[in-house]
Amino acid sequence: MTTSTIATTTTSRSTTALPAVINKDFGRAVTCAEHFGMCDVDELVSLADKLDDLDGCVYEDGKEMCDKEESDRRDIAETLRMSAELQLRMDYLKKANLFVEDVHKELEMEQVVSSWDEYKDKHGMGLGLW
């Protein structure tokens, strides 16, 4: 037998019963939004979708505050989606971006040449004697 835990949020106007999993999702969404890289892409997208699927207010009372809550909730959802996009782009940058690979190769070659030049200078090999 499975029972569902209900969390209750009270405002001055009403009491709204929320499944505990929704409150947990809210907490996780805020944590993921506040700590870039902590959550994987799939979780970020899933949490953003859950926030977007919610209609109305959960915590605030009155039109102005309710509108702000909804706006801020959409902002968190967008932040989660942007974090997911950035993680995907960073993964591509690290694993498959040809330009990045070419730049790293060139920088390595410059370091080799610089090291060789330093070696020649240190050991008197830069005098054109060889």
C-alpha positions as CSV (number, residue, x, y, z in Angstrom):
1,M,0.0,0.0,0.0
2,T,1.4,3.4,-1.0
3,T,0.5,6.6,0.8
4,S,1.0,10.1,-0.5
5,T,2.5,12.6,1.8
6,I,0.9,16.0,1.5
7,A,2.7,19.2,2.3
8,T,0.6,22.3,3.1
9,T,1.4,25.8,2.2
10,T,-0.7,28.4,3.9
11,T,-1.3,32.0,2.8
12,S,-3.5,34.6,4.4
13,R,-6.2,33.8,1.8
14,S,-6.2,30.0,1.6
15,T,-4.5,26.7,2.3
16,T,-3.1,24.9,-0.7
17,A,-2.2,21.2,-0.4
18,L,0.8,20.2,-2.4
19,P,2.2,16.7,-2.8
20,A,5.5,16.5,-1.0
21,V,7.2,15.6,-4.3
22,I,6.3,19.0,-5.7
23,N,7.8,20.8,-2.7
24,K,10.9,18.6,-3.1
25,D,11.0,19.5,-6.8
26,F,10.8,23.2,-6.0
27,G,13.7,22.9,-3.6
28,R,15.8,20.9,-6.1
29,A,15.0,23.4,-8.9
30,V,16.2,26.3,-6.8
31,T,19.3,24.4,-5.7
32,C,20.1,23.5,-9.3
33,A,19.5,27.1,-10.4
34,E,21.8,28.5,-7.7
35,H,24.7,26.0,-8.2
36,F,25.7,25.7,-11.8
37,G,27.0,22.2,-12.8
38,M,25.5,20.5,-9.8
39,C,22.6,18.9,-11.8
40,D,22.7,17.0,-15.0
41,V,21.1,18.2,-18.2
42,D,18.1,15.8,-18.1
43,E,17.3,16.8,-14.5
44,L,17.5,20.5,-15.3
45,V,15.1,20.2,-18.2
46,S,12.7,18.0,-16.2
47,L,12.6,20.5,-13.3
48,A,12.1,23.5,-15.7
49,D,9.2,21.6,-17.3
50,K,7.6,21.0,-13.9
51,L,7.9,24.6,-13.0
52,D,6.4,25.7,-16.3
53,D,3.5,23.2,-15.9
54,L,2.4,24.7,-12.7
55,D,-0.5,27.2,-13.0
56,G,-1.2,29.9,-10.5
57,C,0.5,30.7,-7.2
58,V,1.7,28.4,-4.6
59,Y,3.1,30.6,-1.9
60,E,1.9,34.2,-2.4
61,D,-1.4,36.0,-2.0
62,G,-2.8,38.9,-3.8
63,K,-2.6,39.7,-7.5
64,E,0.6,41.7,-7.5
65,M,2.5,39.2,-5.3
66,C,1.0,36.2,-7.2
67,D,2.2,37.7,-10.5
68,K,5.7,38.2,-9.1
69,E,5.8,34.6,-7.9
70,E,4.7,33.3,-11.3
71,S,7.3,35.6,-13.0
72,D,10.0,34.5,-10.7
73,R,9.1,30.8,-11.1
74,R,9.3,31.2,-14.9
75,D,12.7,32.9,-14.4
76,I,14.0,29.9,-12.5
77,A,12.7,27.6,-15.2
78,E,14.6,29.7,-17.8
79,T,17.7,29.7,-15.7
80,L,17.5,25.9,-15.5
81,R,17.2,25.6,-19.3
82,M,20.1,28.0,-19.9
83,S,22.2,26.0,-17.5
84,A,21.3,22.8,-19.5
85,E,22.2,24.5,-22.7
86,L,25.5,25.8,-21.3
87,Q,26.4,22.4,-20.0
88,L,25.8,20.8,-23.5
89,R,27.9,23.5,-25.1
90,M,30.7,23.1,-22.7
91,D,30.6,19.3,-23.2
92,Y,30.9,19.9,-27.0
93,L,33.7,22.4,-26.5
94,K,35.7,19.9,-24.4
95,K,35.0,16.8,-26.6
96,A,34.3,17.8,-30.2
97,N,35.1,21.4,-31.1
98,L,37.7,21.4,-33.9
99,F,38.7,25.0,-33.4
100,V,39.5,24.4,-29.7
101,E,41.6,21.3,-30.6
102,D,43.5,23.3,-33.2
103,V,44.2,26.1,-30.8
104,H,45.5,23.7,-28.2
105,K,47.8,22.1,-30.7
106,E,49.2,25.4,-31.7
107,L,49.7,26.5,-28.1
108,E,51.5,23.2,-27.4
109,M,53.8,23.8,-30.5
110,E,54.5,27.3,-29.4
111,Q,55.5,26.0,-25.9
112,V,57.8,23.4,-27.5
113,V,59.5,26.1,-29.7
114,S,59.8,28.4,-26.7
115,S,61.3,25.6,-24.6
116,W,63.8,24.8,-27.4
117,D,64.8,28.4,-27.8
118,E,65.4,28.7,-24.0
119,Y,67.4,25.5,-24.1
120,K,69.6,26.8,-27.0
121,D,70.1,30.1,-25.2
122,K,71.0,28.4,-21.9
123,H,73.6,26.1,-23.5
124,G,75.1,28.5,-26.0
125,M,73.5,26.8,-29.0
126,G,72.0,30.0,-30.4
127,L,75.3,31.3,-31.8
128,G,74.9,29.7,-35.2
129,L,77.7,27.3,-34.5
130,W,75.8,24.3,-35.7
